[in-house]
Amino acid sequence: MNTSPEQTGCPYLHSENSGQLCEAWRAATATQQSADFAYAANWIDGFGAIFAFISVMLLICTLRLTRKQVRVTIEDRDNAREEAAKLSVITASALAQARRSADAATEQSKTAAEAAAKEFRPHVTVRALSLMIQSENGQPFTQILVRNIGRGLALGCVVSARTEVAHFLDPELGDLEIIGGSSVHLMPSEHLDLPVRPSQSFSEKELKEITNGNPVRMWTHGKVDYFDESGGAHTTHFAFAYSGGPLLRSERDEAPRYEMPLSLPPPT
């Protein structure tokens, strides 16, 4: 598109050689505009470079902060693991101590309960009172005393005994016979006086050997079975021997023994 000199605003419009001068003026003006545009572009590129540098620096700072945060996070994690391990050890130790304390408390409670049960349980003893002769048949028998010396009620006391003549006592020699009733309750300090008669008559020879102090003896032995108030079963064994001298006596829970001496007057 052709532009007339009047439309371009050329200052040399009315000069001689205006065509050439205006053409040169337009070229200079275009060059100036290009230079202005290039200058502006350089400023824009400079600001862009500055912004890019700032962005890079911000990115670097962000990366450093991120790295630092990651390191702190790792350290926090490791510290948390160490604290968790320490807490686990402390908790395990506390649990073990609590378990030991609970076991000790249970053992103390059990010991206290056993001591209380032992202190307040019944305890039945048996001793020989006298050796007498039945007037109607001349046969000897032993009068025994069954007493509850404990602090608890003795329930269902069953006295089983036997009197016989032998050189020594054999607990399996004969069956015991229940005397004094099938089941008796004894309060603390309450007692029973019971006769224990021979299951068969002694001959005159046996009676003579007994009263003359020969090795042959008249044995009265047996047991008392009873229960405490909590249902625990107990047994007192007893044995007495007479051969014209001291009476050998023993009584003990659960097992018979025969070496404890107790004097008994001879028959009259």
C-alpha positions as CSV (number, residue, x, y, z in Angstrom):
1,M,0.0,0.0,0.0
2,N,1.5,3.3,-1.1
3,T,1.4,6.2,1.4
4,S,1.6,9.8,0.3
5,P,4.0,12.2,2.0
6,E,1.0,14.1,3.5
7,Q,-0.1,10.9,5.3
8,T,3.3,10.1,6.9
9,G,3.8,13.5,8.7
10,C,7.2,13.9,7.0
11,P,8.8,17.3,8.1
12,Y,10.4,17.6,4.7
13,L,7.2,17.5,2.8
14,H,7.6,21.0,1.2
15,S,11.4,20.8,0.8
16,E,13.3,20.2,-2.4
17,N,13.8,16.6,-3.0
18,S,11.0,15.9,-0.5
19,G,10.5,12.5,-1.8
20,Q,14.0,11.3,-1.0
21,L,14.1,13.1,2.3
22,C,10.8,11.8,3.4
23,E,11.9,8.3,2.5
24,A,15.1,8.7,4.5
25,W,13.1,10.1,7.4
26,R,10.7,7.2,7.3
27,A,13.6,4.7,7.3
28,A,15.2,6.5,10.2
29,T,11.9,6.6,12.1
30,A,11.4,2.9,11.5
31,T,14.9,2.2,12.7
32,Q,14.3,4.3,15.8
33,Q,11.1,2.4,16.5
34,S,12.9,-0.9,16.0
35,A,15.6,0.2,18.4
36,D,12.9,1.3,21.0
37,F,11.2,-2.0,20.6
38,A,14.5,-3.9,21.1
39,Y,15.3,-1.7,24.1
40,A,11.9,-2.5,25.6
41,A,12.4,-6.1,24.8
42,N,15.8,-6.1,26.5
43,W,14.2,-4.7,29.6
44,I,11.5,-7.3,29.5
45,D,14.1,-10.0,29.0
46,G,16.1,-8.6,31.9
47,F,13.1,-8.6,34.2
48,G,12.3,-12.1,33.0
49,A,15.8,-13.2,33.8
50,I,15.5,-11.6,37.3
51,F,12.2,-13.3,37.8
52,A,13.7,-16.5,36.7
53,F,16.7,-16.1,39.0
54,I,14.4,-15.3,41.9
55,S,12.3,-18.4,41.0
56,V,15.4,-20.5,40.9
57,M,16.5,-19.2,44.2
58,L,13.1,-19.7,45.7
59,L,13.1,-23.2,44.3
60,I,16.5,-23.8,45.8
61,C,15.4,-22.4,49.2
62,T,12.2,-24.6,48.9
63,L,14.3,-27.7,48.2
64,R,16.6,-26.9,51.1
65,L,13.7,-26.3,53.5
66,T,12.1,-29.5,52.2
67,R,15.3,-31.4,52.7
68,K,15.7,-29.9,56.2
69,Q,12.1,-30.8,57.0
70,V,12.6,-34.3,55.7
71,R,15.7,-34.6,57.9
72,V,13.8,-33.3,60.9
73,T,11.0,-35.7,60.1
74,I,13.4,-38.6,60.0
75,E,15.0,-37.5,63.3
76,D,11.6,-37.1,64.9
77,R,10.7,-40.6,63.6
78,D,13.9,-42.1,65.0
79,N,13.3,-40.2,68.3
80,A,9.8,-41.4,68.4
81,R,11.0,-45.0,67.8
82,E,13.5,-44.7,70.6
83,E,10.9,-43.2,73.0
84,A,8.5,-46.0,72.0
85,A,11.2,-48.6,72.7
86,K,12.0,-47.0,76.0
87,L,8.3,-46.8,76.8
88,S,7.9,-50.4,75.8
89,V,10.7,-51.4,78.2
90,I,9.3,-49.3,81.0
91,T,5.8,-50.7,80.4
92,A,7.1,-54.3,80.3
93,S,9.0,-53.7,83.5
94,A,6.0,-52.1,85.1
95,L,3.8,-55.0,84.0
96,A,6.3,-57.5,85.4
97,Q,6.4,-55.6,88.6
98,A,2.7,-55.4,88.8
99,R,2.5,-59.1,88.1
100,R,5.0,-59.8,90.8
101,S,3.1,-57.6,93.2
102,A,-0.2,-59.3,92.3
103,D,1.4,-62.7,92.8
104,A,2.9,-61.6,96.1
105,A,-0.5,-60.2,97.2
106,T,-2.2,-63.4,96.1
107,E,0.4,-65.5,98.0
108,Q,0.0,-63.3,101.1
109,S,-3.8,-63.6,100.8
110,K,-3.6,-67.3,100.4
111,T,-1.2,-67.6,103.3
112,A,-3.4,-65.4,105.5
113,A,-6.5,-67.5,104.5
114,E,-4.6,-70.7,105.3
115,A,-3.4,-69.3,108.6
116,A,-7.0,-68.1,109.4
117,A,-8.4,-71.5,108.4
118,K,-5.8,-73.3,110.5
119,E,-6.4,-71.0,113.5
120,F,-10.1,-71.3,113.4
121,R,-10.4,-74.9,112.3
122,P,-11.5,-77.7,114.6
123,H,-9.0,-80.1,116.1
124,V,-10.1,-83.3,117.6
125,T,-7.9,-85.2,120.1
126,V,-8.3,-88.5,121.8
127,R,-6.8,-89.6,125.1
128,A,-7.4,-92.6,127.3
129,L,-9.1,-91.9,130.6
130,S,-9.0,-95.3,132.3
131,L,-8.9,-99.1,131.9
132,M,-11.9,-100.8,133.6
133,I,-13.4,-104.2,134.0
134,Q,-17.0,-104.9,133.2
135,S,-18.6,-106.3,136.3
136,E,-21.0,-108.5,134.4
137,N,-18.5,-110.5,132.3
138,G,-15.1,-109.5,133.7
139,Q,-13.9,-108.2,130.4
140,P,-11.6,-105.1,130.2
141,F,-12.4,-102.0,128.2
142,T,-10.8,-98.6,127.7
143,Q,-12.7,-95.4,128.4
144,I,-11.5,-92.7,126.0
145,L,-12.1,-88.9,125.8
146,V,-12.8,-87.3,122.4
147,R,-12.4,-83.6,122.6
148,N,-12.5,-80.7,120.2
149,I,-9.7,-78.4,121.3
150,G,-9.8,-76.2,118.1
151,R,-11.7,-73.0,117.6
152,G,-14.0,-74.2,114.9
153,L,-17.0,-76.6,114.8
154,A,-16.1,-80.2,114.2
155,L,-18.9,-81.6,111.9
156,G,-19.9,-85.2,111.4
157,C,-17.4,-86.7,113.9
158,V,-17.3,-90.5,113.4
159,V,-15.3,-92.4,116.0
160,S,-14.1,-95.9,114.9
161,A,-12.1,-98.0,117.3
162,R,-11.1,-101.5,118.3
163,T,-9.7,-103.2,121.4
164,E,-7.6,-106.4,120.9
165,V,-4.8,-108.4,122.4
166,A,-1.5,-108.7,120.5
167,H,2.3,-108.5,120.9
168,F,2.4,-105.5,118.7
169,L,-0.2,-103.3,117.0
170,D,-1.0,-104.0,113.4
171,P,-3.5,-101.4,112.1
172,E,-4.6,-103.9,109.5
173,L,-5.3,-106.6,112.1
174,G,-9.0,-106.1,112.2
175,D,-11.8,-103.8,111.1
176,L,-12.7,-100.8,113.2
177,E,-16.1,-100.5,114.7
178,I,-18.1,-97.2,114.9
179,I,-18.8,-96.2,118.5
180,G,-20.7,-93.3,120.0
181,G,-23.1,-92.8,117.1
182,S,-22.7,-92.5,113.4
183,S,-22.2,-88.7,113.2
184,V,-21.7,-86.3,116.1
185,H,-21.0,-82.5,116.0
186,L,-18.6,-81.1,118.5
187,M,-18.4,-77.5,119.5
188,P,-15.1,-76.0,120.6
189,S,-14.1,-77.5,124.0
190,E,-17.0,-80.0,123.8
191,H,-16.1,-83.7,124.4
192,L,-17.4,-87.2,124.4
193,D,-16.6,-90.0,126.9
194,L,-16.8,-93.3,125.1
195,P,-16.0,-96.9,126.0
196,V,-14.1,-99.1,123.6
197,R,-14.8,-102.7,124.3
198,P,-13.1,-105.7,122.7
199,S,-14.8,-107.2,119.7
200,Q,-14.4,-110.7,121.3
201,S,-13.9,-111.9,124.8
202,F,-10.4,-112.3,126.2
203,S,-9.4,-115.6,127.7
204,E,-8.2,-115.9,131.3
205,K,-4.7,-116.6,130.0
206,E,-4.7,-113.4,127.9
207,L,-6.0,-111.3,130.8
208,K,-3.3,-112.8,133.1
209,E,-0.5,-112.1,130.5
210,I,-1.7,-108.5,130.2
211,T,-1.9,-107.8,133.9
212,N,1.4,-109.5,134.6
213,G,3.3,-107.1,132.3
214,N,4.2,-109.8,129.7
215,P,5.0,-108.7,126.1
216,V,1.4,-109.3,125.2
217,R,-0.6,-106.1,125.4
218,M,-4.1,-105.0,125.1
219,W,-4.4,-102.4,122.3
220,T,-7.1,-99.8,121.9
221,H,-6.7,-98.0,118.6
222,G,-8.8,-96.2,116.0
223,K,-9.5,-92.9,114.4
224,V,-11.9,-89.9,114.3
225,D,-13.1,-88.6,111.0
226,Y,-14.6,-85.2,110.9
227,F,-15.1,-82.1,108.7
228,D,-14.5,-78.4,109.3
229,E,-17.1,-75.7,108.4
230,S,-15.6,-75.2,104.9
231,G,-15.9,-78.8,104.1
232,G,-12.3,-79.8,104.7
233,A,-11.9,-83.4,105.8
234,H,-9.7,-84.3,108.8
235,T,-8.7,-87.5,110.6
236,T,-7.1,-88.1,114.0
237,H,-5.5,-91.5,114.6
238,F,-5.0,-92.8,118.1
239,A,-3.5,-95.9,119.8
240,F,-3.2,-97.0,123.4
241,A,-1.5,-100.1,124.7
242,Y,-1.6,-101.6,128.2
243,S,0.5,-104.4,129.6
244,G,0.5,-103.8,133.4
245,G,2.8,-100.8,133.1
246,P,2.7,-97.4,131.4
247,L,0.2,-96.9,128.7
248,L,1.8,-96.1,125.3
249,R,-0.3,-93.3,123.7
250,S,-0.1,-91.4,120.4
251,E,-2.5,-89.2,118.5
252,R,-1.8,-87.3,115.4
253,D,-3.8,-86.1,112.4
254,E,-3.6,-88.3,109.3
255,A,-1.1,-90.9,110.5
256,P,-0.9,-93.3,113.5
257,R,2.2,-93.2,115.8
258,Y,2.7,-95.1,119.0
259,E,5.7,-93.8,121.0
260,M,4.2,-91.1,123.3
261,P,3.9,-92.4,126.9
262,L,0.9,-91.9,129.1
263,S,0.4,-93.6,132.4
264,L,-2.8,-95.5,133.1
265,P,-3.7,-97.2,136.4
266,P,-3.8,-101.0,136.3
267,P,-7.3,-102.7,136.4
268,T,-8.9,-103.1,139.8
